Amino acid sequence: MRRGGGSMYATPALGWSLTWHSRHAIQHQQRKGRIVCLQVTLFCPRLERKTYNSRMSQQGYVAAPPYSQAQAGMGGYSAGFGNPPPQSHYGAYGSPPQGYSAPPTGVLKPPASSPSGMPPPPVSSQYGANIQQNGAHPHSFPPPVASAPSMSPYGQPPQSAFHSMAQAPPPTQQLTNQMSAMNIGGYGQRPMQVPQSPSSSAAPQQYQTSPPLAMGHPLLFLPGQQPSSLGSPPPMATMGSMAAPPMGMSGPPRPGVHQPPLGPQGYPQQPGSPISGPYGAQMAGPQSGAFPGGFPGGPAQMAGPPQKKLDPDSIPSTTQVIEDDQAKRGGQVYVTNIRGQVPPLVTTDFTVQDQGNASPRFMRCTTYSFPSTADLAKQCKVPLAAIIKPFATVPKNETPLYIVNHGETGPIRCNRCKAYMCPYMQFIDGGRRYQCGFCSCVNEVPVQYFQHLDHMGRRMDLYERPELSLGSYEFIATLDYCKNNKPPNPPAYIFMIDVSYNNIKSGLVKLICEELKTLLDRLPKEEGAETSPIKVGFVTYNKILHFYNVKSALAQPQMMVVSDVAEMFVPLLDGFLVNFQESRAVVNNLLDQIPDMFADTNESETVFAPVIQAGVEALKAAECSGKLFIFHSSIPTAEAPGKLKNRDDRKLVGTEKEKTLFQPQRGVYEQLTKDCVAQGCCVDLFLFPNQFVDIATMGDVPSHTSGSIYKYSNFQVEVNGPQFVSDLRRDVEKSIGFDAIMRVRTGTGFRATDFFGAIYMNNTTDVEMAAVDCDKAVTVEFKHDDTLSEESGAVMQCALLYTTIGGQRRLRIHNLSLNCSSQLSELYKSCETDALINFFAKSAYRAMLTQPLKTVREILVNQMAHMLACYRKSCASPSAASQLILPDAMKVFPVYMNHKNNCSDNSSVIIVFQQMSLPVLDNAHSRKIHSIISSISQQRATSMKLLIVKQKDQSEMLFRQHLVEDKGLHGGASYMDFLCYVHREIRQLLT
């Protein structure tokens, strides 16, 4: 099997070999939570080593320096944080960090009121002398100085020249047949940088207010047959700011230096211009039958003169992009004291040092340079959004959030816009007043918060207060932030088990009960606490509900039955919600008895809505928030509120009415959602169906209460048991907050307009979440309402009010500042593909409820084409219309969008492709394979089923249909065809 990046190896000995399949598609799958495929092959002396992805050091694209390096127009915090320190602002990451250092692992942070709890001020302050305070205000920077004469202007070592394409090995025959004789070659070569002359290499690099032409990824195009040899090295795109002949002129070639070719009208080719070389070919149209069920357009619509093929060597690879970012920024310290700094990719392992902006683990943006006007935003079509994950997991080697206590008066905030105290506030008038960094309102400083300013205009206690020097921190909330002005009680977990025939017969009920006996010892607890304050309760149900009294004083648990499900109530208060440590014996006794009590049941009908209602009523009676864990098997058909019918009408698929299949049935479930959110009741649903279930309706309550939905079709303990147990353990153990309200505030000129996620909104500003955990993210879209200042930039603040598991009300604050520019090249240079895909995925999910899938696909592709067309028109250098130009920061954006639009999506399987079973052996190869599988599983919010597939077996087709790089079995476009179609759309827009 040699698909994608799969390889066969020859060796004189037998052993294990681990390779990736379909590297373009599958690395993205691993990171995005999709299917991950591993190939485990047996070494054979007769096998010849072949791989299409072997030309890693040969001809490829030349891109501008990555955004991890200082760039013209982005080289420093141009407003708000003063002059940059000599090592942390410019050049590559990894220089000695400034500011705060991470404390030893496991050390509990003292409250911020104690100066000793904060790190000492850095030797070189991240705030310059020109700034009055750490607010968002403009200041100038001196030009950065080049690191060393041998370094490139961007702090990178010069790379070796490319080899001739004629030196590359031939592609495999199989891929040649699949790609219509397209030559598949290597990708991801290191970019070559044109060396500077000795005189210029040591000179300081000038700070450019007008950046060079934006970075881009031009694609190569091949004629019908590739020449056997090339007389000269392939042409290159070069940085506009590097040594190059003036526009319209050519100079004598330097020894050993490849001069950039001249583009149309005598322009030298820039990053973002096509690398066409001697070919200058047009882009190929889609292959036959490219879009039968996906996008419009096909060979007939793109008919014309004979077209030449798109060179696969120049097609961006997600694998290579990920690996390049890991190589350049992996293991580095990412310091957050630079405004508009683009973070490493989500797949890169790095350490964050908070110095004024929130970690990218908490907040990521689609672009880190907002357009200054609404007209520019409308022109480029790039969505302006932030993905906020307020409870993101903080690695052990990073500093946990500090807790700030402002006393009985509560957190200090602006009187006008209500923004909380943060590094963007500027103190004036000797420290007696401060100007809000969001609305510019001048506020009086409370007497108890007053502090003198130093000779530079900064508060003397700047480094003793997290809210003045960090991007993320927490405030202790006062009673004014609590319901009914009363401190909240600790939350409760209620486990609600469907004991109908299917769940008993499959062994699921017994598995749940056995697992809970050990899992309840690992309930979330406060840092440093010995036991969890969370209370637990138990309900079993089919057509009726059974409540259990597990009070510690009882010798045996007691069952109380509620058969009138039309008017649901909780039959007992005392003894239903208990502390597990105190009632351990009674609870374990109950869990032992439940499988036996219902072992002979024949009841197959179930209720569902009354189960959720019972949980809400129990939490109301206990005056606490909490979470319901519902383990359900089938569509609720019993006579009760929320009864559902089978509406699985296959005839609607592909029609205008297809959207009705995704729309939930309202009524009872809509009211349940409101009740759950009001009580702070999160619902997690574990589904085990053997036939159709109305997930659109049954999942509506979890999707609006910040809950999760897990689905295990045709559940078998031996096959699905490990996956389910892993999901349950993580769901119970993960850190969580309850009864949360989030608001996003922005500076003048733009505002938050739309919100996506498992949330509930009763108005246009407050995001209500019954619970919020480390896996939940909210995507926020922004719109202009005025012109943004390029000097002050764009600032935003996320404030999350929530209840801890210990019953304390807190405010978690995340602040982020971005650049603003009137140059679209800056916007495209600062784009973040992962955030863009997150936004488009969530917006597409919402659109599916109101529009046919075909229309949603067309909208997505149309917007992407507009984005790329605007880049081509406004940012890229002149080039032939037949060339497809991709911004360097978005060069894998099309393949991700194609994946989102394809029918070939699976979210729960790791495929191990091999010739035998996957045993656990005491050798290095076996340990490595199991280690990789474990590592992949740990990176996901849900576990993945391990599926063993043998080569040349019938199940091999399962593997083939998930290779999204190729055409899908259900009409999805291949990566090649999709690029061709997008390019056609771009050309139509430009003409």
N, C-alpha and C positions, 0 to 999 in steps of 0.2 A: 504494500500500500504506500504509494509515494504521492500523497496529496499535499498541497501547501508546502510546508517546510519539513515534511517527514523525510527521514533519511534511512538508508540501509548501510551497514558497515561491514567490512571484511576484517577478520582477525583470525590468527591461528588457534585461538582458544575460545571456548564457549563462555558466555557470561551475559549479564544484563546490560541493555543500552536504553537510555531514556531520551526521547526526543519530543519536540513539540510538533503538532500537526496544524496546518493552516495558520501559520504564524500571524498573518495579517489579522485574521478574524478572531482567533482563539485567545490571544493575549488580551484583546478587548473584552472577550467573554469573561475571562477570569476576573478582570478588574471590575466589570460592570455587574457581575452577579449573574452570569449566564452559563452556558454549558462549557465545560473545560474538558478537553480530550488529551489524554496521554497515550503515547504508543510505547509499549514495552515489547521489544523484539528480541529474538534469540540470535546471537552472533553466529554466523556460518562462514567458513573459509571460502565458500564458492560465491558468496555475494560480493558484488562490486559496489563500492561506495559511490552513491550518486546523490546529489542534492542541487536543487535549483537556486538555493540561497547561499551559494558558495563564493560569489564574487564580492566579498565584503570589503576588499581593498581596491576595487577597480572603479571604473567610471560611474559617476552618479551625479547628484545635483550639488550645486554650491549654494549654500544658504548664508544669510547674514549671521553674525554672532548670536547665540541664544540669548533669551531674555534674562538668563542668570548673570549676564555680564552687564557692565555699565553701558548705556546706550545714549546716543545724542538725544537730548530732550527728556531723558528719563534718569539721568545719572545721579540724582540726589533728591532729597525731600525738598522740593522747591518752595514749599510753604508750610510753616508750622513747626518744624523741628530744628531750625537753625543750621549752622555750618556743619558739614559732615565730619566725623572723626577720620583720621588719616587711613584707617585700615578697613573699617566695616562697611563703608558706603560704596566703594568703587572696586572694580576688579572681581575676581572669582570669589565664591564663598569659601569658607574654611579658614579665613584669617582670624586672628585672636578675637574672640567676641568681646563686645563692650557691654557695660551695664551689669545686669543681674546674672548671677550664676545659679545653676540648678542646685538645690540642696540635696543632701544625701537621701536616698530612697527610703520612704517610709517615715520620714520625719514630719510630724504634724505641725502645721503652720500656726503660730500664735496670731491672735487678732491684730489688725493693723494699728490699733491704738497704742500698741507697744512698739516704740521705735526699734527696739532690738530685734524685732521680728522681721524687719526688712533688710535686704542686702545693703551693704555700704555703697555710697555713690561711686560710680566708676571714676577712674583716674582722669579720663577724658570724657566730659559730658557729651551725651548725644544731642544736647540742645546748645546751639551756638550763642556767641556773645551778642549777636545782632538782634536777638529776639527778646521781647519783653517778658514772655512767659511761654509755656508749652502749648499755646493755642494754635489754631489754624490761621496763620498770618504769613504773608509773603516776605521772603528775604532772599538775597542773592548769594550765590556760592562762587568761590574761586574756581578756576578751571582745574580739573583733575590732572594729575601728572602720570605719565606712563610708568608702568611698574619697572621695566628694565628694557635696555636697548634690544634684547632678543625677543621681546614679547610683541605680539600684535597690538594695534591700537586699542583693542578691547580686552586685553589681559589674557589672551589665549596664545599658546605656542603655535608658530606657523606650521602648517601641515605640509606633507609631501605632495608632490604633483600627482595627478591622476595617471594611471596607466591607460594604454590604448584599449578601446573596447575589443579589438581583435584578439587580445590575450585571454579573453574570458572563455571558460569551458562551455560547451554547447548545452542547451536546456534539455530536460528529460523528454522522451518521446511522448509520454502520457500527457504532460502539460501542453506540449506542442499541439497534440490533437485536440485537447479541450479548449485551448485558446485560439483555435483557427490559425495555427502556424505562427502565433506570436512568440517571439523569443523571450523567455522568462530569464532574467538575469538577476544579479545581486542588487541590493539596495542598501542605502544607509552608509555610504562611504563618508569618511571624515571630510568636511569641507576644506578646500584649499583656500588659503588666504594669500593675497598678493603681497609679497614682502615689501617693506618700505626701504627707501634708500637709507644708508647709514646716518645721513644727516637728519633725516626726518624721523627715524625710529626712536631717537633719544629725546626728541623735542616733546614738550607737553602737548597733549591732545587738547585742542580747543573745544570748549563747551559750545555745542551747537544749539541755538534756539530754533533754527529751521532744520529739521532732521533730514537725512538723506531719504531717497525714495524707499518706500516701505519694503520690508522683507517679503519675499515671495518664494514659491516653490514652482518653477517652470517644469513642464513635463516634456520628455523627449518623444519624438515621433519618428518611426522607422518607415522606409519605403517597403515595397513588397518583398524585397530580398535584401538582407544585410550584406554589405560588402565584406569580402574575406579579410581585408586589411585596410587600415586607415593610414594615410600618409602623414597625418599630423594629429596631435593630441586633440581630444574633444574640446569644444569651446566651453567657456565658463562664464557664469554670472559673478560679478564682484561687488563688494561693498562700495556704495557711492562715495564714501568718505576715504576710501583707501586710494593708494597710488594708481592712477589710471590716466590715459590720454584725455585731454579736454574733449568735450562733446564736439563731434564733427571733425575731429583731428585724429591722426594716427602717428605714432612715433616709432622709432627703430626698436625692434625687440631687444630686450635685455637677455643676456645669456642665462639660460635655465629658468626664465620666467615666461609663462604663457600670457600673452596679452589678451585682454577681453576682446571678443569680436564686436564689430560695429553692428548695431541694430538698424532698423529702418530710419531713413533720413540722417544717417551718420551718427546716431546716438550709440554710445557704448551700452551694452546690455547690463542692466542693473538687477539686483535681486528682485524678483517679481516679473522679470522679462523672460521670454521663452529661450530655452537652450536648444535651438533647432539645428545648429551645425550645418553640414552640407545638404541637409535634407529639405527642411522647410515644408514638411508634409502637412496635409490637413488631417484632422482628427477622424478616426474611423467611426462609422455609425454602429448602432447596436447590432449584435448578432441576431440571427434569425430567431424569432420568437422570444425576443428579449423581455418583453413586458406583457405577457398574456393576461396576468391578473394584477399587475401592479400599476405602472405608470403609463400614460399615453405615449405614443411615439414608437416607431419601429423602423425597420429597413425601408418600407415603402415611403414613409414620411420623410426619411432622410436621404432619399434617392438623389443621385447626382453623378458627377464624373467620378471615375475610380479614385477611392480614397486610400490613403496609406495608414498603416496601423499605429496605434498608440504604443509607445515603447514601454513595456512593463518595468524596465530598469528605472524609469523615472517616476513610477507610481509610488506614492508614500506608503510606507509600511508601519502599521501601528506598533509592531514589535520593535522595529528599529528606533522609532521615536521614543518609546518607553525606555529602551536600553540606553539610548543616548542621554536622556535626561537623568537616568540613574547614574551613568558614568560621570556626568558633569556636576550633578548636584547632590547625588546620594552621599549620605554620611556627613553632609555639611551642616553648619549652623545657620539657620534662616533667621536673621534679626529683623524685627518688624518696625524699625525706626525710619523707614523710607516710605514716603507717600507714593501710592500707585505702583508699588513693587509687585511684579507678577510672581507668584509662588511656584515651587516645583510641582510637577504633576502629582496626582493623587497616588500614583503607583510608585513614587520615589520615597525612599526612607530617609527622612531628614529630621533634624532637631530644631525646634522653634524656641527662640528667645524673645519674649514679649518686651518690647520697648516703646509702646505707645499705640500700636495697632493690634487688633485681635488676630490670633493665630489663624492660618488658613484651614485648620481643622474645624474651627468654629464658623468662619465666614469665607466664602469664595465668590468672586464676581465673574460675570461673563466677559467683561473687559475692565481693565484697571485704569483706563483713560476714557472718561465719558466725553461725548461730544458737547461742545459748549452751548449749542443751540438746538432747539427742537427740529429745525429744518435739516440740520446735519444728521440727527438721529433718524428722521424720516427717510432721508436719502440713502443711508447705508443699510437700513433694515436690521441692523444687529440689535437683538434685544438687550436692554439694559436691566440686569437682574442680579440678585445676590442669592446664593444658596446658604441658608443659615442652619447650622446644626448646633443648637445652644448647649446640648449635653454631650458633645463629642468626647470620646475617651481621650484622656491626656496620658501619653506614655510615662512610664516610671522615671525616665531620665529627664523629664521636664517638670517645671515648677507647677504645682497645682494652684488653683485659683485662691487668692487671698480673700479673707472675709473682713469687711469693713463695717464698723459700728459707729454711726453718727449720733448715737444717744436717743433720748426720748423724743426728740423733735423729728427724727427720721432722716433719711438721706437728703442731702442738699441738692436742689434742682432749680432750674431756671423758672422764674415766675411767669414768663410768657409761654414758652413752648413746652415746658415741663421736662426738658432733657436733664438727665442726671449728671452730676459732677464728673468730669472726664478730662483727659489731657488737652482737649481742644478749647477749654475755657481759659481766657486771658485775664490775669489779675492786674488791676490798675489802681491808681490813687493810693499808693503805699500799701496795697493789700486789703483796703477796706471795701473795694468793689471788684466785680469781675464781669467781663463781657462774654456772653454766651457765644460759643463757636458755631451754633446752629441757626439762631435767629438774630444774633447781634444785640440782643437786649442787655442792658447794663443792670446788674443786680447788686444789692447790698450783701456783703459777707456777714453771716451771723456772728455774733460776738464770740461764741464758743469755738468758731472755726477760724477766727482771725489768726494770721501769721504775717510777720514782717517779710518784706522782699529784700533780696540781696542786691548787690551793685549792678547785677545784670537784669534785674526785674523779675527774678524767680522767687517763689516762696522758699523760705529757709527749710521747710519740712518737705520739700519736693520728693525726696527719695524715701521718706518715711510714710508716704501715703500712696497706696496702689492706685487710687482713683485719679491721681494727678500724673502718674508716670507709666501706667500700664494700659493695655488695650482691653483686657478682660479681668473682671473681679466680681465680687458679690457684696451686696449690702444686706445687713440684717434689717428686716422690715418691722415696723411698729404695728400696734393693734389697728391702726387706721387702714392697713392693708389686709386685714383679716375679715372674714364674713362675720357679721353681727358683732364686730369688734371683740371677738373672742379668739384666743389661741386655738389653732386646729388640733384635733386628735391625730395620733399616728394612723396610717392607712391600714387597710385590710385586703387580703387576697382570698377570693372565694373560688373554689374548684368545683365545677358543675359538670358531672359526668353523665353522658347519655348511656343508659343501661338497656337499650333496646336489643333485639335479637342479633343484629349484625355485629354490634360491638362486643357482645358476649361471645359469639361464635368465633370471631377472628382472634380472640385473646387480647384485644385491646384493653378492656377494662382491667384485667389482671395486670397487664403491663403498666398501666397508669398507677394503679394502687401500689405496686411494688416500687416503682420509681419514686413516688411521693414520700415514701417512708424515709428515704435518704435525702431527697431533695429539700425537704422542709428544714433541714439543718443548715442549708446554704441560702436562706433568704437574705436579701440585701440588708445591710446594717450601716450605721454611721461609722465614719473612719475612727478607728481606735476602740469602738465598742465591742464587747464580747458577744452579745446576743442581739438579735433583730427585734425591734419594737413592733414589727408588722404582725397583725393578728390573722388567723386563718379560719375558714369555715368550709363546710362540705355540703353539696346537694347532689342527689342522683335523680334522674327523671327518664320518663318515656312519654306516656300520655298524661301522667300525673307527676307531681314533684314530691320528693322525700327530703326533709330537712333533718339534720342530725345534731343532737345535743351531746357535745364532747367536753363538758365541764370537767375540770380536773378532779372534783370530788366524787365523780361517778365511778362505779366499778365497771360498768358496761355502757357503751354509747346508746342513746335513745333515738328512735326514729319517729318523726311526726310527718304525716302525709297530708298534702293539700290536693284535693281532687277537683275543686272548683277553680279551674285555671282562668275563667273569664274575669274574675275579680281577684287578682293575685295579692296575697299578703304573706307576711312572715309569721309563722305560728309561735315562734319563741324568740326572746331577746337574750336573756341570760343563758350562756352556754353555747350559743351558736358561733360567735366569733371569739376565739380564745388565743392565748399565747401558747405556741407549740411546745416550748420548753416546759411549761407548767402542765400541759395536758398530753404529753408525749405518749404515755401508756394508753390512754383512752383513744387517741387518734390512731395509733398503730393497730389497736384492736379493731377499730372501725375499718381501716384499710384492708385488714386481713379478711373481714367478714363480707365486704361488698361483693366480690366476685362469686362467693358461694350463695349469697342471698338471691341473686338473679340468675344463677346458673341454668335454671330450667325455664326461663322466660320464653314465651312465644310472641311477645308483643313487638310489633315492627313499626307501629305508628309513633310519631314523636311530635312534641310541641317545640316551639323555639322562642317566640316573642315573650311568652310568660316566664321563660327561664331568665331572660335579661331583666324583665320587670321585677322578678323576685330578688335578683342581686341588687338592683338599685334600691328597692325598699329596705333591704337589710342594711345597706350603707346609710340610708337616711335615718333608720332607727338608731344606729350607732353613732350618728353625727360625725362621720368620717368619710374620706375619699378612699379609693381603692381600685382594684382590678379584678375582672371576672375572667377566669380561664374556662372556656366552654369547649368540651370535647363532643362533637356532634357528628352524626353518621349520614343523615338523609334529609330530603326535603320535608319540611313540616306539613303533614297532611291531616293530622288529628284535628278535630273540631275545637278550635281555640282561636283567640285573637292572633293575627299574623299567619293564618293558614295560607299556604301557597299552592299553586297549580304548576304542572309541568308546562312550560312555555318554550321548550327547545324546538323551535320551528326552523329547520334547516333550509326551508325554501326562502327564508328572508335573507340568507347570507348573500352578499353581493348586490342587494337591492337597496332602494331608498329607505326601506323600513328596517334595515339591518341594525340601525342605531337603537331600535326599541329593545333588542336583545341585551343591551348593556345598561338600560335604564332601570333603576330600582323601582319596585312598587312601593308607593308612599303609604300614607295613612298611619297605621299603627307604628311602623318602623321609624317614620319621621318624628313622631312624638317621643318615641323611645330615645332617639338621638338627643333631643333637647333635654330630656330628663337626665340622661347620663352625663352630659356636659355640665349641667347645672350642679350635679352632685359630685363632680370630679370622679366619675366612674368610667374607667377605661375597659374596653372589651377586646379580649384576644380570642380569636376563633380558630380552633383546630378541626378541620373537616376531614372525614374519612368516607367518602362516597363510593358506592359501587355503581351508581348510575347518575343521571342528571340531578344537579342541585342548582338552585337559583342563587348563585354567588352574588350576582348584581344586587339582589335584595338583601340576602342574609349578611353580606359583607358591608352593607351601607352603614350600619351602626359602628362596627370596628373602624371603618375608614373615616368616620367623622369624630371619633373619640380618641384619636392617636393610637389606635390599636393595631394589631397585626393579624393577618390571615395566613394560615398554613393549610395546605391541601395535600392529602395523601390518597390518591385514587386507588381503589382495589387493594386496600391495606392488607398486608400480610406481615405478621410479627417477624418472621425470619428475614424478609426482604426489606421492609420499610421500618422495622423497629429501631435500628440504630440511628437512622436519620431523624425519626420523630423524637426519640429520647434526647438526642443532641439539641434539637430545636427547643424542647421543653426546658431543658436545663439552662440554656442561655437566656430564654425568655424570663425565667423565674429569677435568675441570679443577677441580671444586668442592673446597673445603676438607673435610678428613675426618680422623677419628681411628679407631684400630683396637683390637680386643680390649678392649672397654669393659664396665665394670660400674657400674651406677648404683644408688644407694640414696637414698630420700627419708625424712628424719627430721622429726619434728614435735614440737611442745611437748606438754605434758600435756593430756589431755582429748580428744584425737582422734588418729587414726593413718591411715596409708595402707593401704587394703584391697584395691584392685584396680588393674590396670594394663592399658592398651590401647596397641597400636602394633606396629610391625614388630620385635618383641622375642622373647626366649626366657627363660623363668623356670624354674629348677630347684628353687626354693623360694619362699616367700611374700614375701620381702623384696628379694632381689637381682635387678635387671633386667639381664640379660646381652644385650649387643649386639656382634655380630662386628665391626661398624663403626658409626660415628655421623658423619653429615655435616650440612651446614647446612640440609637439607630435612627431616630426621627429627624428629618430635615424639612424646613419650610423654604420654598422658593418664592422670592419677592420680586415683583417687576416694578420698575420705576419709569416715570414719565416726566418730561420737562413742564414746568409752568412759568419759566423765565429763563433768562440767559445765565449760564454758569460762569463764574469767574475763573480764568485760567490761573490766577495767582493764588486764590484761596482754595481752589479745588472743590471736591464734593465730599462731604462727611456724612456718615450715617451712624446711628446708635440703635442697637437691639436691646430692649429691656424686657426681661422675662421674670414675671412674678409667679412663684410656685411654692408648694409645701414640700419640705424634705420628708424623708421616711421617718425622721424623728419627731415630726410635727412642728417644725419651725418654719415660719414664713420668711422667704428670702427673695431678693432681687438679683438676678444674674445679668450683668451688663457686658455687652460686646461692642466695641467701637472700631470703625474702619474709615480711613481717609483715602480718596482716590484722586488721580489727576484729572484735569479737564483740558481739552485742547480743541482748537478750531481746525486742526489738521486731521483728516480721516486716517492718514498713515499712522498716527499715534494710536488711534483706536484699534486698528487692525493689528498693530504690533503688540498690543497689550491684551489681546483676546485670550481667553482660557477655554479650551475645547471641552474639557470635562464639565464645566459649569454650563456651557452652551447646550450640550447634549442633555443635561439634567433639565434645563428649562424646556427644551423642545419635547422631551419625553412626557413631562407632566402636562404641558399645554395640549399635546396630542391626546393624552388620556382624557382630559376634560372635553376636548372637541368631539371625541368619539360618541359622547352622550347626546350630541345634538346634530351631528352630520355623518353621512355615510363614510365608511373607511376610505373609499376611493378618493373622496373629496379631501379628507384629512391628509392623505398621502400627497395629493397634488399641492395642497397649501404648504406643507413642509418643504417639498422640493422647490416650489416657486419662491419661497422666502430665502432658501439657501442660494438659489440662482441669483436673486436680487443682491444678496450680500456679496457674492463673488463678482458679480457684474460691476457693482459699485467700486469694489477694490480695483478691478481691472481698469475702469474708467478714470478713477481719481488718484490712484496710488502707484500703479505699475507703470514702468517705462514703456514707450511705444514698442509694439511688437505685432507680428502677423496675427490677423484675426483667427487664423486656424489653430492657434495655440491656446491651451488651457492654462491659466495662471492661478495658483493657489497661494494665499498668504502663508508665510512661514509658520505663524502661530496657529494656523488652521489647516495645515496640510493633510491631516488625517480626519478632518471634519466630514468629508463626503463618505468615507467608508463607515463611519459611525452612523451617519444619517441613513445610509443604505441598510445598515443592520436594523435600525429602528423601524424602517419601512418594510423589511423582509418578513415572510410567513415561517421562517426557519429560526424560531426562538425557543429555547428551553432553559429553564431556570433552576433545575434541580438535579442535574446528573453530572457526575464525573465519569467519563468513559475511559477505561483502561483497555487499550487495544493490544492484544497479545495472543500467544499461541497456547497458553495454559492458564490456570487459575493464578490468583495473586496470593501466594502464601506469605506468611511472616517467617522469614528465614534469618538465621544468625550470620549474615554477611553484609558487607558494606553496600552492595547494590540494592538488596531488599530494604535495608534501613533507609537508604536514600529515597527510594520510591515512596515508601510509606510516609517519610518526612515531608515530601513534596505534597502529597495528598492532604496530609494534616495541615500544612501551611496554607494551602488553598482554602480549605474549609474554615480555618480560623479567620480569614480575611472577609468572610461573608456574614451577613446578619442572619442567614438561615443556612442550615447544613445541606449537603448534597448527597444524593444517593449514589453509591458506587456500583457501576454497571460493568460487568465483564463481557467483552465481545471478542470472539475468535476470528482470526483472519479467514477470509473466504467462506465465512459462515453467513447464513441468511440475515443475521442481525447486523452484519456489516453495513447494510443499507441505512440503519439508524444513525450510524456514524457519518455516512456520506451526506445525508440530508441536512446535517447541521453545519456543514462547511459553507458558511455564508459568503465566502469569497467567490464561490461558484454559483451558478444558477440554482435557485431553490426548486424543490419538486413541485411546489404549489404556485409557481409563477413569479417568484421573486427575482429581481435582477441581479446579475453578477456584478462584482465591483467594477470590472471593465465596462460593461454595458451601462452601468449607472453613471460613471464618469462621462461617457459619451453623451448620454441623454442630458446631463446637467450642462455640459459644454454647449450643446445645441440650444438649450434654454437661455444660456448666457449670451450667445451670439444674437439670438432673436431680440433680447432686451437691449443690446447695444446698438442694434440696427433699426 
